[in-house]
């Protein structure tokens, strides 16, 4: 087997560091898992035993790889990591979508992926430039949720819109013309909930895309953290 490189975007594979993300990779998408790396320090733990049993069942190669795990995770106590191929799945044409425009923070991206799965959204569109969804830090922040999602990257928003022209679009903007609850109450499905960059938000031209939405809040803060705003928006539209 070829040696493993420190992760970079251009590689055709990535890592799911941690016991739970590795379990999610092997349970949800075993066909893309190339190897399971385990640490000698954790081989007697229940989590690693469960992983190795699953890898044997799925006929996935198991390697003792202390140095590689330390390099991949940047931590001394990472006991396992699944090595997986980057094989994106096409977005569903029937279910609602989450569209993330120029998201730059890896932690935010991973958290949003996990939150989306928690609220029953399985289709995520990422508009570049953006954080690398396959970066091990994102995979870990998602706690392996990425392996239960269909995630596609697009160079520009218009590419996504051309592929799904009939989706009702709801861009979340500070100056959105309709309050979130009102928009959620009347929402047409399937729909796309669109969230912008952590600092800049969505560009002004998104005022012309679908129905702009605002999350009501007090005037004591200028905005909400992106991951929190996305969670509020997803919950509001799902519960309606």
Secondary structure, 3 states (H helix, E strand, C coil): CCCCCCCCCCCCEEEEECHHHHHHHHHHCHHHEEEEEECCCCCCCHHHHHHHHHHHHHCCEEEECHHHHHHHHCCCCCCEEEEEECCCCCCCCCCCEEEEECCCCHHHHHHHHHHHHHCCCCEEEEECCCCCCCCHHHHHHCCCHHHHCEEEEECCHHHHHHHCCCCEEEEECCCCCEEHHHHHHCCCCCEEEEECECCCECCHHHHHCECCEECCCCCCCCCCCHHHHHHHHHHHHHHC
